[in-house]
Amino acid sequence: MHQLTGEDYENLLACRTSLRRFQHWSQTKARAAGLTPAQHQLLLAIKGHRGANGPTVGDLAGYLLLRHHSTVELVGRAEKAGLVERWYDDHDGRLTRVRLSTDGEACLARLAPAHLDELRNLVPVLDQLVARWTSPAWDQDTLSTTQATSSGSGDV
């Protein structure tokens, strides 16, 4: 394994800091639009879900990294706020599906363009941070360290 350098740790810090800045910026934008950050993420999960039908609550729990019951509560609050609508699946009545309401669509339409612009600004920063990790020098260092470790220990 590659021996991490001070520069590696600086890059890790810069990467995490950039991601956290984006997250903070996004949360601030969501609140300014009258949403909680969790509601904004919920709207994105619904709109970004692939497939002809809306996502199930289970799908949303997976996207949001939440437990099922927490997702049910979040969807319930978003429904009361007029952002989403729930319905039972036509083919499997045990499944609850979720779609954006007109207000939910409008909120997301106001937020999404600025988020895409901000992500476009973040990409070059992240590209620069990981450039060293994808360079041949990094691969050679990793290979040399791995070979030295393997030949020195007798393990394969």
ZIQUILIN-V299689 format. One record per residue. N is the residue number from 0. RES is the residue in one letter. PHI is phi in radians with two decimals (* if undefined). BURIAL is # if it has 9 or more other C-alpha atoms within 8 Angstrom, else .. Layout:
<<N & RES & PHI & BURIAL> <N & RES & PHI & BURIAL>>
This chain:
<<0 & M & * & .> <1 & H & -1.11 & .> <2 & Q & -1.34 & .> <3 & L & -1.21 & .> <4 & T & -1.89 & .> <5 & G & -1.04 & .> <6 & E & -1.12 & .> <7 & D & -1.06 & .> <8 & Y & -1.17 & #> <9 & E & -1.09 & .> <10 & N & -1.15 & #> <11 & L & -1.07 & #> <12 & L & -1.09 & .> <13 & A & -1.09 & #> <14 & C & -1.12 & #> <15 & R & -1.10 & .> <16 & T & -1.12 & .> <17 & S & -1.08 & #> <18 & L & -1.14 & .> <19 & R & -1.19 & .> <20 & R & -1.09 & .> <21 & F & -1.06 & #> <22 & Q & -1.07 & .> <23 & H & -1.09 & .> <24 & W & -1.02 & .> <25 & S & -1.09 & #> <26 & Q & -1.11 & #> <27 & T & -1.12 & .> <28 & K & -1.11 & #> <29 & A & -1.09 & #> <30 & R & -1.09 & #> <31 & A & -1.12 & .> <32 & A & -1.53 & .> <33 & G & 1.55 & .> <34 & L & -1.97 & #> <35 & T & -1.40 & #> <36 & P & -0.98 & #> <37 & A & -1.16 & .> <38 & Q & -1.13 & #> <39 & H & -1.05 & #> <40 & Q & -1.11 & #> <41 & L & -1.06 & #> <42 & L & -1.06 & #> <43 & L & -1.09 & #> <44 & A & -1.13 & #> <45 & I & -1.21 & #> <46 & K & -1.17 & .> <47 & G & -1.45 & .> <48 & H & -1.14 & .> <49 & R & -1.49 & .> <50 & G & 2.11 & .> <51 & A & -1.24 & .> <52 & N & -1.63 & .> <53 & G & -1.18 & #> <54 & P & -1.19 & #> <55 & T & -1.44 & #> <56 & V & -1.05 & #> <57 & G & -1.10 & .> <58 & D & -1.02 & .> <59 & L & -1.11 & #> <60 & A & -1.02 & #> <61 & G & -1.13 & .> <62 & Y & -1.10 & .> <63 & L & -1.58 & #> <64 & L & 1.01 & .> <65 & L & -2.10 & #> <66 & R & -1.31 & .> <67 & H & -0.94 & #> <68 & H & -1.15 & .> <69 & S & -1.19 & #> <70 & T & -1.18 & #> <71 & V & -1.01 & #> <72 & E & -1.13 & .> <73 & L & -1.10 & #> <74 & V & -1.09 & #> <75 & G & -1.07 & .> <76 & R & -1.16 & .> <77 & A & -1.18 & #> <78 & E & -1.16 & #> <79 & K & -1.09 & .> <80 & A & -1.40 & .> <81 & G & 1.42 & #> <82 & L & -1.64 & #> <83 & V & -2.42 & #> <84 & E & -2.31 & #> <85 & R & -1.93 & #> <86 & W & -2.68 & .> <87 & Y & -1.51 & #> <88 & D & -1.03 & #> <89 & D & -1.14 & .> <90 & H & -1.65 & .> <91 & D & -2.48 & .> <92 & G & -1.08 & .> <93 & R & -1.34 & .> <94 & L & -1.61 & #> <95 & T & -1.74 & #> <96 & R & -1.91 & #> <97 & V & -2.29 & #> <98 & R & -2.37 & #> <99 & L & -1.32 & #> <100 & S & -1.44 & #> <101 & T & -1.04 & .> <102 & D & -1.14 & #> <103 & G & -1.10 & #> <104 & E & -1.04 & #> <105 & A & -1.13 & .> <106 & C & -1.05 & #> <107 & L & -1.15 & #> <108 & A & -1.11 & .> <109 & R & -1.32 & .> <110 & L & -1.51 & #> <111 & A & -1.05 & .> <112 & P & -1.03 & .> <113 & A & -1.14 & .> <114 & H & -1.16 & #> <115 & L & -1.13 & .> <116 & D & -1.09 & .> <117 & E & -1.13 & #> <118 & L & -1.15 & #> <119 & R & -1.06 & .> <120 & N & -1.26 & .> <121 & L & -1.38 & #> <122 & V & -0.99 & .> <123 & P & -1.07 & .> <124 & V & -1.11 & .> <125 & L & -1.18 & #> <126 & D & -1.01 & .> <127 & Q & -1.12 & .> <128 & L & -1.16 & #> <129 & V & -1.66 & #> <130 & A & -0.97 & .> <131 & R & -1.13 & #> <132 & W & -1.23 & .> <133 & T & -1.81 & .> <134 & S & -1.39 & .> <135 & P & -1.03 & .> <136 & A & -1.09 & .> <137 & W & -1.09 & #> <138 & D & -1.07 & #> <139 & Q & -1.15 & .> <140 & D & -1.06 & #> <141 & T & -1.12 & #> <142 & L & -1.09 & #> <143 & S & -1.08 & .> <144 & T & -1.13 & #> <145 & T & -1.12 & #> <146 & Q & -1.12 & .> <147 & A & -1.11 & .> <148 & T & -1.17 & .> <149 & S & -1.14 & #> <150 & S & -1.29 & .> <151 & G & -1.37 & .> <152 & S & -1.73 & .> <153 & G & 1.47 & .> <154 & D & -1.41 & .> <155 & V & -1.82 & .>>
